[in-house]
Amino acid sequence: MKTITIHELHEETDQWVRQAAQFGEILVTDSGKSVAKLVPLNESPKRSSFKDWQPSPEFAAIMHRPVGGTDSTQIISEDRDRA
């Protein structure tokens, strides 16, 4: 992976963005420390799909709780009795 300084990126941003798009990732450093990475769009991180989703433990704990309120069959029966 190519490494450049933040100063180099500032001076020739267009060149480095095009190089990242064509050749792959470029690491950007500031005072010797990694601070950013230029990544081509075709190599963007894979996003998980809904089928791979897992609920958090907190959400799973409340997911199957019964919902309060009146049972719909009772409401329908009462409505039919009035007719």
N, C-alpha and C positions, 0 to 999 in steps of 0.2 A: 504494500500500500504506500502510495506517495505521501510524503509529509511536507507541509509548508508552514511558514510562520503566519501569524495574523497580519503582520505588516505586508507580506507578499500577497495575501488574499485581498487586503484593502487596496493595494496598488493595481492589481490586475484581476479583479473579481470575474469579469466576463471570461477571461482565458481559463481560469481555474474551474469555473462552473462548466464550461464546455468540455474541459478535459475529464472532469468527473463523469459527465454524461456519456462520453465516448469510451473512457478507459476504466472507470470504476471509482471506488472510494478514495477520497483524499482526506487525510487527517490534518487538522489545523491546530497549531500549538501557539502558546503565548508564554514567553519566558521559560521555554522548555517543557511546559505542562500541556497536555492535550486538553483542548477546550471545545472543539467542535469536529464534526465530520461531514464532508460533502458526499452525498450519496445519490446516485442516479435514480430516477423515478422507477425504472424497471427493476431495481433491486431494493425497493422499499420493503420494510418489514411486513411479513405476512400477518394479516389480521385474522383473528379467529372468527369462525362462522357461528351462527346461532346454534347449530346442532352440537357444537363443541362447548357451549356455554355451561358452566356449572354455577349453581347459586352459592352465595356466601353462606357460611354457617348461620349467621344471623337471619338471613332471608329464609333459608331452609327451615329454621325453627318456627317461623310464622306462616309459611307457605300453605300448610294444610289445616290451619285453624278454621273452624267453622265460622261462617259469616253470620252475624246477628241479623235479626229481622224476622218477618213472617214467612212461612213456607208458602211458595206460590200455589201449590195444590189447594191449600186452605183458602186462599184468596179467590181462586177460580171457582171452587165449590160454592162459596158464599155468593159470588156474583151470579152463578147459575140458579141458586135457590131464590134469588130476588126476581128472576125473570118469569 
